[in-house]
C-alpha cells in the first residue's frame, strides 16, 4: 500500500516554539518530537558536509520505525563537479548514508542542480548510469531548459523522480517519471484552493500505488511544519 511521507527541510529551529515545539523542549529533543508529528525530513546538512556515522546513528535512534530521511546530495556532485567525473565521489557520499538504508530509514536522495546549469541530456544520462539502482533518487532542475520530454524520458528509463518544486518564481511541470513522487513546496503560504489541489494530487499518486515524499518550506517560521502536520492528518500517513 502506498504511503505519504510529509515533512519539512530541517528540524533544528528554536523559532518554531511554541507553535510547533513545546516552549520548554530542549533542542536535543527536537528530532524525536518532530518525528512524533511528521514521518520524514529532508536533510540539507549533507549538501555541505559528509555526515559522520555518529550523527547518522543519532538520527536513527531518535526516530521511530517507518520514519524516512530524504538526503540532499553533496555540493561536490551537483555544484562543483556539476555531474561530471563523479564516479569516485558518489560512492564516497553514499557510504556516509548507508547505515540509514540498513535501518530502513533512507528516503530519496535529492540531486538539486545549480540554476545556471542548462539542459544536457548526455551529461544527465552519463551521471544516471553511475547511480546504484537501489538508491531512490530525485532531481531538482532549476533551469527551465530541463523541462522537456527527452529529459523526462531519461528519468523514466532509470526510475528517477522529477522533483516538482514550487516557488514564487518557478513551478516544475508535474510529470511522473518514477515509481514514487517527490515534491518541494516553497511558497510562503498556500490558499485553501491551493491546498485542496495539493491534497488531490497527493491522493492521486497514492491511489496509483506511488509513495509520495512532500517537503514544505522550513526556515525560521513554523508555518511550513504546521501545514505539513495538517496535510498528513488530512490524507493520513
N, C-alpha and C positions, 0 to 999 in steps of 0.2 A: 504493500500500500504506500502510495506517495506521501511524502512529508513536507511540511512547510517549516523552514528554518528562518527565523526572523530575528534581527538584532540591529546593532549599530557598529560603527567602525572604531572601536575602542571602548574602554570602560573606566579608565582611571581619571575621573573628573569630579573633584570635590564640589565644583559649582553645580553639580546635579542634586545637591542637598538643598532643601528637604523634599523637593518634588518627586525625586526618584529614589535616592538613597536616604535612609533614616538619618536624622540630624547627628546622632551620636555614633554612627557607624565608623569604625576605624578604616583607613584606606586599605590596610592589609586584607580586609574582609570584603572589599568591593566586588571582586570577581565572584566569590561564592554567592553573594546576594544577587548580583547581576544574573547569574546562571539560574537563580530561583525564579526569575521573571521572564527571561528570554533564553532561547536554546541555541544561539550561535553568536559569534562576534567575528568581525573582520579585523585582523591584526595588521596594523600599519607599521609597527615597530620593526618588522622583518624587512622592510624596504631599505632601511639604512644600516642595519646590523645583522650579522649572523647570530641567531639566537643561541644561547647556551643551553646545554642539556638540563642544568639545574632549574633554569627558568621554565623550560617546557614541562618539566616534571611538576612544578608548582601549578601550572595551568591545568595539567591533567588531574592532580589531586584536588584542585579547587572547584571542579565542575562535575556534575552528575553524569551517569551513563547516558548516551544519546546526545550530549552536547557536542557541537562542532565548531572548530576554529577555522574560519577562512583565513588564508595567509597571503599577504601581498608579496610578490616576488621581489627579490633584491634588486636595487637600482643598477648594480653591475650588469645584470642581464638586460634590463629594459632601457636604461638611460645612458649608461656608459658604453657598453658594447653594442647596444641597440639591436639585439637579437643576432649579431654576427659573432662567430667564433666563441660561442658559449659552451662548447662541448665539455670543457673541463669544469667550468664554474657551476653549471646546472646540477650535476651530481653532488657537488660540494654543498650547494644550497639545500637540495632535497634531503641530504643526510642529516641536516640540522632539525628537520621536522619529521623524521622517520618515526620517532617514538610516538608522535601524535597519531600517525597512521596505525601503528601497532596497537595503540589504545582505542582504536576506532573512534577517534575524535578529530580527525583531519577532514575539513571541508575542502572546497575547491581552492586551488592556488590561483590568485589573480595576477595576470600579467598586464599592468597598466602602462601603456606606451606613451612616450612624450608627445605633447601637442604638435610639435614640428616634425614628427616622423610621418612621412606621407606613405600612401599605399605602395607596397612592393610584394606582390604575391610570391615571387621566387624566394625572397627573404623569409616570408612567413612560412612557406612550406618547408624550407630548409630547417627552420627552427622547430617546427612541429614534429619533424622526424626525430628530433633529439629527446622529446619528452616521453617518459615511460607511459604506456597506456593506462597503467593502474593509478596514475595520479590525475584526479579530476582537475581540469583547468578551465579558466575563463579568460577572455581577452577583452580589455577595455581600450578601444581605439579612440583617440582624441583629435584625430584629423579626419574631416568628413570624407576624404578621398577613399577611406577604407570601406565605406558603406556601399558596397556593390555586390552583385550576385556571385562574382568569381571568388571573392573573399568569403562570403557566406558558404559557398560550396566547399571550399577548402576546410573550413571549420567543421562542417558536417562530415567530411571524409575522415577526419581524425577525432570526431566526437568531442570537440572543444566548444564550450559555450561562448556565445557573443554576450558580453556584459552589456546589459541595457542600462545605460547611465542617464539619469535625468538631472540636468542643472538648469539654471535660469537662462544660460546661453545656448545649450545644446541638448538635444534628445536623440539617443541612439535608436535606429529602427528596431522594432520589437520582432526580431527574427529568431526562430527556434533552430539552433544548429547542433544541439547535443541532447543527451537523454536526461539532462537537468537544466534548470533555468537559473540565471544569476542577474539580480537587479541591484543598482545603487541609486537610491532616491536621495537627491541632494538639494532639492528646493527647500527654502527656509520654512515654508508652510504649504499645506495642501487643503484645498477646499473640500467640502462634503462631496461634491460631484467627482472630484479627482480621486478621493478615497474610494468611492463606490466603483469607479473604473479600475482602480488598482486591485481591489479585492476580487472583482470579477475576473480579471486577468490571472491572478494567482490561483484562483479556484480552477480555471480552465486548464492550467498546467497540471495541477494535481489530478483532475479528472482524466487527463491523458496519460497518467502514470509517471509524470516527471516530478522529482523532488525540486523544491524551489528554495533558493537562498536569496534573501532580501535584506539589504542593509540600508539603514537610514542615517541621515546626517547626524553627526555627533558633536564634536567641538565643545564649546563652553556652556551651552544651554541644554536643558534636559528634554526639549520638545521632541527630538528625534527618538529618544528612548521611550518616552511616554506614548508616542504614536506607534512605535513597534509593538509595545505591550497591547495596545488597543487592537491592532491588526491581528496579532496572534490570538487574542481572546475571541475575536470575531470569526476567524476562519478555523481556529483550532490547530494544534501542532505543538 
